[in-house]
Amino acid sequence: MIATVEENRPNELISLRYVGQVVNGEDDTTSEAAKAFMGAQEKYAFSESAGATTVDVELDSEDEFVAMFDDAWPLALKRLKEIVEARN
């Protein structure tokens, strides 16, 4: 996916808006598939309590993409946890 960062408040929030996809290593912003996904938005809000960080995810997308995100988020959040814990 190709996204622009709409808002970035370190340690608090990041908001992404999708503008295309990567197909066979090439940016695609003109195909029907890319256009269908354009404008989808993800927001990640981070909060800390008692030494634990919670990540709240918000999606604004067409219904057809929700299942894709539902499958991807657990893997992505697991990887994010690994990266953060390796830094501590």
Order of alpha helices (4+ residues) and beta strands (2+ residues): beta-beta-beta-alpha-beta-beta-alpha
